[in-house]
Amino acid sequence: MQIIERVAQIDPALSSFESFDDKKRSREESRKVDVFDASSALENTDWDGLIVRVIKVTRATLLRRAKDRTWDLRLDISYYACSSPVTADKAADAIRGHWGIENRNHYVRDVAMLEDASRIRKNPGIFASVLTPTLGSRFR
């Protein structure tokens, strides 16, 4: 992970893409996606030839507090390793598309299968007490 962060800090970006989303209620988010070449930094490592690009996503989100009508700023930086030579706009689409799938999957599991209504989530104490002696003896 340190090598990936170092690539994004030192090397110039091969391509960049910026987007702004203000269609969400009480939230405005700007995203900047930068793509870097990872091949020189990963030479003679186990990842040589497997990771081709490093993707850095910087998000700045303004969250509106309804109580006092002020805005809070949240900054987030994420790094991704990619095995194919992508451009920043394609990487941005792929990352956003992935979270769309994750969110739809969670909705299906929660609504259709009532995952959040599971008794284990509401009262894990009984289940935890059943497993504790078994796990405790296993790791001694």
Backbone bond lengths (Angstrom), bond angles and torsions (degrees), N, CA, C in turn:
res aa  C-N    CA-C-N  psi(-1)  N-CA   C-N-CA  omega(-1)  CA-C   N-CA-C  phi
1 M - - - 1.456 - - 1.525 110.84 -
2 Q 1.301 117.63 -36.56 1.461 120.25 -179.53 1.530 111.16 -64.55
3 I 1.327 116.52 -35.82 1.468 120.02 178.75 1.521 109.73 -65.24
4 I 1.333 117.32 -41.91 1.458 121.60 -179.69 1.526 110.62 -63.30
5 E 1.330 117.05 -43.97 1.462 120.18 178.20 1.525 110.85 -64.54
6 R 1.330 117.06 -39.35 1.457 121.04 179.97 1.527 111.03 -64.16
7 V 1.334 117.33 -40.42 1.473 120.99 177.39 1.522 109.56 -58.57
8 A 1.334 116.71 -44.47 1.464 120.75 -177.43 1.526 112.52 -71.24
9 Q 1.314 117.71 -23.46 1.468 120.31 -179.92 1.518 112.57 -86.46
10 I 1.337 117.04 -35.34 1.460 120.59 -172.02 1.523 112.91 -96.76
11 D 1.312 117.16 -47.86 1.468 121.35 -173.61 1.532 111.60 -76.14
12 P 1.328 116.31 150.00 1.476 119.05 174.08 1.533 110.26 -74.28
13 A 1.308 115.74 147.74 1.474 120.68 -179.83 1.523 109.93 -71.61
14 L 1.337 115.93 138.59 1.462 120.73 174.84 1.521 110.77 -73.18
15 S 1.350 116.24 -37.84 1.463 121.09 176.67 1.525 108.90 -153.77
16 S 1.313 115.92 156.98 1.465 122.66 -179.90 1.517 109.45 -137.22
17 F 1.319 114.94 154.01 1.465 121.43 178.87 1.520 107.77 -147.68
18 E 1.331 116.85 133.05 1.464 121.04 178.65 1.517 109.71 -122.72
19 S 1.322 115.16 143.04 1.464 120.35 176.24 1.511 109.40 -141.89
20 F 1.315 115.39 157.69 1.447 122.26 -178.84 1.526 108.64 -134.27
21 D 1.314 116.41 132.78 1.458 121.72 -177.71 1.524 109.13 -126.24
22 D 1.329 116.40 110.80 1.467 120.06 177.66 1.530 110.93 -121.17
23 K 1.317 116.58 18.82 1.460 120.16 -178.51 1.529 112.59 -88.25
24 K 1.314 117.31 -7.66 1.455 120.77 178.01 1.526 109.17 -82.50
25 R 1.289 115.18 148.13 1.461 120.38 -178.72 1.530 110.08 -74.05
26 S 1.299 116.48 126.43 1.464 124.08 176.78 1.527 112.91 62.76
27 R 1.323 117.23 27.12 1.452 119.64 179.74 1.522 110.02 -154.38
28 E 1.327 115.30 137.02 1.456 121.81 173.28 1.519 107.01 -127.98
29 E 1.322 115.89 132.80 1.462 119.44 -176.08 1.518 110.73 -132.83
30 S 1.322 116.00 131.01 1.464 119.97 172.36 1.524 107.59 -113.84
31 R 1.317 115.47 140.65 1.454 122.27 -177.96 1.519 109.45 -126.49
32 K 1.322 115.02 136.48 1.463 120.18 173.06 1.518 107.13 -124.91
33 V 1.330 115.90 125.79 1.457 122.13 179.80 1.524 107.70 -113.16
34 D 1.330 115.65 124.21 1.458 122.17 176.86 1.525 108.46 -118.52
35 V 1.333 116.06 138.25 1.460 121.39 178.83 1.526 108.54 -116.10
36 F 1.341 115.43 132.44 1.461 122.23 -177.12 1.528 109.93 -123.44
37 D 1.340 115.86 152.25 1.460 121.06 175.52 1.529 108.40 -81.59
38 A 1.321 116.84 125.40 1.461 121.27 -176.35 1.522 113.51 -101.47
39 S 1.319 118.21 -6.62 1.468 120.54 -170.90 1.527 113.07 -61.98
40 S 1.326 119.13 -43.54 1.465 119.90 -176.94 1.533 111.90 -70.08
41 A 1.309 118.17 -34.92 1.465 121.15 -179.09 1.524 112.44 -73.37
42 L 1.328 117.16 -23.79 1.466 120.39 -176.33 1.531 113.27 -104.23
43 E 1.338 116.99 10.07 1.466 119.99 177.12 1.522 110.18 -60.46
44 N 1.325 115.69 140.72 1.465 123.22 178.60 1.524 113.27 61.62
45 T 1.321 116.85 27.99 1.460 121.43 172.72 1.529 107.96 -118.51
46 D 1.316 115.99 173.12 1.465 119.65 177.67 1.530 112.22 -64.92
47 W 1.330 116.80 -20.73 1.468 121.54 -176.46 1.522 112.53 -93.95
48 D 1.317 117.93 0.53 1.464 122.04 -178.99 1.528 110.28 -59.17
49 G 1.327 116.17 122.23 1.458 122.20 -179.38 1.522 114.25 88.03
50 L 1.321 117.64 -16.14 1.467 120.22 179.89 1.527 111.91 -92.15
51 I 1.315 116.59 -40.16 1.468 120.91 177.28 1.517 107.83 -104.51
52 V 1.323 115.68 119.70 1.459 121.41 -176.30 1.525 111.40 -102.46
53 R 1.331 116.34 -36.58 1.464 121.33 -177.49 1.528 110.68 -130.10
54 V 1.326 114.36 148.72 1.462 122.58 171.03 1.521 106.13 -112.14
55 I 1.321 115.65 132.01 1.461 121.22 -179.18 1.519 108.35 -115.25
56 K 1.309 116.11 128.60 1.462 122.06 178.12 1.524 108.23 -115.45
57 V 1.325 116.07 124.07 1.457 121.24 178.91 1.534 107.86 -114.40
58 T 1.321 115.61 120.21 1.462 121.50 178.58 1.522 107.59 -110.19
59 R 1.335 116.06 121.37 1.462 121.28 179.68 1.521 109.78 -114.92
60 A 1.297 115.58 132.57 1.467 122.14 171.88 1.526 106.47 -119.46
61 T 1.319 116.16 116.35 1.462 120.83 -175.79 1.518 110.00 -118.14
62 L 1.308 115.74 128.65 1.465 121.62 172.55 1.522 108.01 -99.68
63 L 1.315 115.88 120.31 1.463 121.97 179.58 1.517 108.37 -108.69
64 R 1.301 116.83 124.85 1.462 121.47 -177.99 1.521 110.32 -89.68
65 R 1.334 114.66 126.82 1.461 120.18 175.71 1.526 108.05 -90.99
66 A 1.308 116.95 119.84 1.457 121.31 -177.33 1.521 111.77 -69.31
67 K 1.303 116.09 -29.03 1.460 120.94 -176.01 1.531 112.58 -59.31
68 D 1.333 116.56 -49.66 1.465 119.56 -178.56 1.531 113.34 -120.93
69 R 1.336 116.01 8.49 1.468 123.11 176.93 1.531 113.52 57.71
70 T 1.318 115.99 36.10 1.457 120.41 175.46 1.522 108.58 -107.86
71 W 1.315 115.19 169.14 1.463 121.26 -177.77 1.527 109.46 -115.92
72 D 1.320 116.46 135.70 1.459 122.82 173.09 1.517 108.36 -106.09
73 L 1.334 115.91 137.32 1.459 121.30 179.06 1.524 109.51 -99.48
74 R 1.326 116.16 129.62 1.463 122.13 176.30 1.523 107.57 -122.02
75 L 1.337 116.13 124.13 1.460 121.69 178.29 1.517 109.10 -108.64
76 D 1.331 116.36 140.01 1.451 121.64 -177.98 1.518 108.83 -145.44
77 I 1.334 116.29 133.16 1.462 121.38 176.07 1.523 108.07 -122.83
78 S 1.329 116.12 127.99 1.466 122.10 178.57 1.524 108.76 -123.49
79 Y 1.326 115.15 146.72 1.454 121.34 177.82 1.519 109.28 -119.09
80 Y 1.310 115.99 142.69 1.459 122.66 178.33 1.523 108.13 -131.47
81 A 1.322 116.01 143.43 1.459 121.70 174.08 1.523 107.29 -105.67
82 C 1.319 115.78 135.63 1.463 119.97 -174.97 1.525 109.89 -128.18
83 S 1.322 115.66 140.59 1.460 120.81 -177.83 1.526 113.33 -94.47
84 S 1.328 117.41 1.33 1.465 119.67 178.71 1.526 109.72 -130.85
85 P 1.322 117.05 153.45 1.463 120.14 -179.33 1.529 111.40 -76.49
86 V 1.320 116.91 98.36 1.462 121.84 -178.52 1.521 110.31 -107.65
87 T 1.317 115.33 161.30 1.460 121.27 172.83 1.519 108.33 -96.27
88 A 1.312 116.62 165.91 1.459 121.27 -175.77 1.528 112.28 -63.76
89 D 1.331 118.41 -39.22 1.466 119.26 -179.14 1.529 111.42 -68.05
90 K 1.335 117.02 -37.53 1.481 120.13 177.04 1.528 110.70 -67.66
91 A 1.333 116.64 -39.72 1.463 120.52 178.37 1.521 110.44 -63.77
92 A 1.335 116.97 -41.56 1.466 120.65 178.91 1.523 110.94 -61.60
93 D 1.327 117.28 -43.89 1.469 121.23 177.80 1.528 111.62 -62.20
94 A 1.333 116.41 -43.04 1.467 120.28 -178.67 1.521 111.73 -65.15
95 I 1.319 117.00 -41.63 1.466 120.86 -179.19 1.519 110.21 -67.39
96 R 1.319 117.34 -45.48 1.473 120.30 178.49 1.525 110.83 -64.49
97 G 1.331 117.04 -39.12 1.460 120.96 178.37 1.517 112.05 -63.32
98 H 1.323 116.67 -38.43 1.463 120.57 178.74 1.521 110.99 -61.94
99 W 1.326 117.54 -44.51 1.466 119.73 -179.69 1.512 111.46 -68.56
100 G 1.321 118.06 -29.02 1.461 120.06 174.60 1.515 111.24 -63.16
101 I 1.334 116.07 -41.58 1.473 120.60 177.41 1.516 110.03 -64.86
102 E 1.336 117.35 -44.77 1.465 121.17 179.39 1.531 111.10 -58.58
103 N 1.321 116.35 -45.32 1.466 119.97 -178.26 1.528 111.68 -66.18
104 R 1.334 117.72 -41.17 1.468 120.04 177.77 1.522 111.11 -65.84
105 N 1.330 116.79 -39.07 1.454 121.13 179.02 1.529 110.22 -62.99
106 H 1.326 116.82 -43.45 1.460 119.60 178.64 1.521 110.75 -63.42
107 Y 1.321 117.61 -40.56 1.462 120.90 179.80 1.529 110.59 -60.68
108 V 1.333 116.75 -44.73 1.464 120.51 179.77 1.517 110.37 -63.02
109 R 1.330 116.64 -46.41 1.469 119.51 -178.86 1.520 111.18 -64.75
110 D 1.311 116.92 -35.99 1.461 119.71 -177.45 1.524 111.98 -77.52
111 V 1.320 117.87 -46.52 1.466 121.34 -175.22 1.530 111.76 -81.59
112 A 1.310 117.47 -51.18 1.464 120.01 -175.67 1.523 112.59 -75.27
113 M 1.322 116.63 -39.65 1.462 119.40 -175.49 1.529 112.95 -102.55
114 L 1.323 116.83 -0.67 1.464 122.98 178.97 1.527 112.17 53.92
115 E 1.329 115.72 43.35 1.460 119.99 -177.31 1.530 112.16 -61.43
116 D 1.334 117.59 -41.67 1.461 119.79 -179.08 1.525 112.29 -70.97
117 A 1.321 118.23 -18.12 1.456 121.21 179.19 1.531 111.83 -88.82
118 S 1.313 117.51 4.10 1.462 121.38 -179.02 1.520 110.61 -58.66
119 R 1.316 116.47 139.48 1.465 120.98 -179.47 1.520 111.08 -66.32
120 I 1.311 117.02 -28.04 1.465 119.84 178.56 1.521 110.28 -66.19
121 R 1.324 117.98 -36.42 1.466 120.32 177.85 1.523 111.51 -70.63
122 K 1.318 117.51 -36.87 1.466 121.08 -176.59 1.526 112.35 -78.29
123 N 1.334 117.37 -36.62 1.456 120.89 -177.03 1.534 109.02 -140.18
124 P 1.340 117.43 77.26 1.458 119.11 -176.31 1.521 113.65 -77.69
125 G 1.317 117.34 -5.96 1.459 120.75 -175.36 1.510 113.94 -56.92
126 I 1.324 117.70 -45.45 1.468 121.15 -178.44 1.521 109.78 -64.81
127 F 1.307 117.48 -45.83 1.462 121.43 -179.41 1.525 110.26 -64.57
128 A 1.336 117.21 -41.08 1.462 121.16 -179.61 1.521 110.72 -65.17
129 S 1.325 118.11 -38.86 1.461 119.74 -179.64 1.525 111.62 -70.07
130 V 1.315 117.74 -28.39 1.465 121.06 176.87 1.522 109.95 -70.18
131 L 1.337 117.67 -40.01 1.460 121.20 -176.87 1.524 113.38 -81.89
132 T 1.310 118.97 -25.61 1.460 121.31 -172.56 1.528 113.24 -57.51
133 P 1.337 121.54 -49.64 1.471 119.33 179.56 1.516 112.50 -61.87
134 T 1.318 117.36 -37.52 1.453 121.09 -179.21 1.523 110.99 -66.01
135 L 1.332 117.14 -47.15 1.447 120.96 -179.56 1.512 110.61 -69.00
136 G 1.330 117.14 -38.11 1.454 120.09 -178.73 1.502 112.13 -62.26
137 S 1.324 119.02 -42.66 1.455 121.56 -179.18 1.526 111.59 -73.24
138 R 1.285 116.19 -25.35 1.469 120.97 -177.83 1.530 111.96 -72.13
139 F 1.326 117.29 -31.99 1.464 120.75 -174.75 1.526 112.96 -103.68
140 R 1.299 119.33 17.53 1.482 121.21 179.05 1.490 111.33 -86.30
